[in-house]
Amino acid sequence: MDKFSYEIVEEIAVLSENPKGWRKELNLVSWSGRPPKFDLRDWAPDHEKMGKGITLSNEEFEGLKKTLSAM
């Protein structure tokens, strides 16, 4: 089985931070060497641990942007 890997290609925004230092971040992340996707999740201060989150393709991210802009 291939080893799980990730690379944060671009840090876009920090949306919040909890008292333990974990931050909810929007980043571009490459998962297991694949093309980067928009990723929204909680990260430990050193980016060594992560919480559950969502990844969005460029098309999904554009759809989300349009929906949020229309609100």
N, C-alpha and C positions, 0 to 999 in steps of 0.2 A: 504494500500500500504506500502511495506517495505521501511524503511528509507535508502537512498543512503549512502554508506560508502566506505571508502578506507583506505588502510594501505600501506605506502611505506615500503616494506620489505627490500630493498637494494637500496642505492643511488649509481649508477654506474658511471655516468659522468655528468659534467656540460659543455655544448657545447658553451653557450654564455650567456651574461647578458646584459640587456638593462639599460638605464640611470635611470629607475624607480625601478631597483632592481629585476625585473622579470627575471628568468633564464630558458633557454631551457635545459631540463634535460632528461637523459636516466636513468630510474629506473625500478626496479621490483616492481610492484604494485598489491596488492590483492584488487579487486573490489567486494564489498558486500560479503565478506567472501569466495570468490572463490579462486582457486589456482592462485598464482601470474603470471603475464604476463609482458613481456617487454613493456615499456611504454615510449613514446617520446612526450613531450609537454612542454608548458611554465607554470611555477609555480611562484606564488607570494613568496616573501622572507620567509614568515612563513608557507608555504605549505597549507594555509587555502583556497586559491583561485587558480584556474587553468584555462588555456586556452584550446582550442580544441587541440586534439592530436590523436595519433594512438596507438593501442595496438597490440602486436604481440605474437602469441604462440611461443613455443620453435622451432617448425618446420619452421614457417614463419621467425623467427629471423635467423635461420641457413641458409635459402635460401637467405636472404638479405646479410648476411656475405659473402657467396660464391659469390654472384653477385658483391658486392663491391670489394672483393679481386681480382676478374678477370678484373676489370677496369684498 
